[in-house]
Amino acid sequence: MAGMGQSPRGGSGGGMGDWLRENKSFVMAAGAGLLLIVSVGFGLKALMSGSPASDVAKSSRYRTLVDSETNDVFKEFKIPEGSKWPLKNPKTGTLSLYPAEACYWTTDGKYKEKPTWVFLRAYTQGLDAKTVCPDCGRPVVGHNPMPPVEIMLEAARAKGKG
Ligand SMILES: [Zn+2]
């Protein structure tokens, strides 16, 4: 009869903890890389959802819209198939809803997660009409760009610290 096969304890120890200590910089770099990918993803998403196309059907079915007269914002507004811009404001019954542009800047030049939704004057006043964000005063254009990646990373770091 053999024994109960007691396995020897201890021995290799350390393991993951040592690996993490030795590779700390690698882990941090990987984290930053991931953050970068996420940011770029957000940027792409913003680009793809921001087409002031005349063909509504081709763009996504849900858009954030803004009323050119009242500046009311309709988030994730369901766009009926085959409709043309501007869409009808369900509150006022007026044909005055346009795709809203998102401004992610704070007044002091930082990134904010919840954008200010802005109506582009160019929709009703011609392509030369300039629009500035009513919140931060920066110019807003069609397919309004996100703040640079460094600024978004800085905001993410600040958030991480609490
Ligand atoms: Zn702004």
Residues whose N, C-alpha, C, O or C-beta is under 5 A from the ligand:
A	BS01	ZN	C103 W105 T116 C133 D135 C136 G137
